[in-house]
Amino acid sequence: MGNETKNVFISHVHKDDSGLEDLKKLLKSNGMEVKDSSINSDRPNNAESPEYIESKILAPRIDWASTMIVYISPETKDSEWVDWEIERADKQDKTIVGVWERGARNCEIPTALDLYGHALVGWNAQKIIDAINGNYQQFETSEGVPCGPRHIRRHPCG
């Protein structure tokens, strides 16, 4: 597999920053380098105005990326920003891929991912890469089992 580079925005909660590094390493070891424009603890967002955060911080970073990855952990659904980020990416026809945190169990996915996501996959490098490239469009549990119909608020995590 040749090296490929993708510009991505990874929507997540800050508690999951270390998991994002694991995800990037997994993809890199399988031939895909990701340039990540998301906000994390290394590049924190200290603004207080929601309008400023949306228009000056998040929007340009999402606009720059070709793909949005939504990192799914038990806390993701409670984020005040994840649904907004997904909706922004959808309005721009970006590929939106949910990736279950390694070992995730009994998680709820964000409403916007259920409505606008193109794929939801477990910790499987090839499926993640295929989904990012638009070659895999299936919603799965964290263990790779199809979830069945979309638009169900609670998907089993395996």
Sequence and secondary structure as in RCSB ss.txt:
>XXXX:A:sequence
MGNETKNVFISHVHKDDSGLEDLKKLLKSNGMEVKDSSINSDRPNNAESPEYIESKILAPRIDWASTMIVYISPE
TKDSEWVDWEIERADKQDKTIVGVWERGARNCEIPTALDLYGHALVGWNAQKIIDAINGNYQQFETSEGVPCGPR
HIRRHPCG
>XXXX:A:secstr
   EEEEEEEE  GGGHHHHHHHHHHHHTTTEEEEE   BTTB      HHHIIIIIIHHHHHH SEEEEEE TT
GGG SSHHHHHHHHHHTT EEEEEE TT  S    HHHHHH SEEE S HHHHHHHHTTS   BB TTS B  SS
  S     
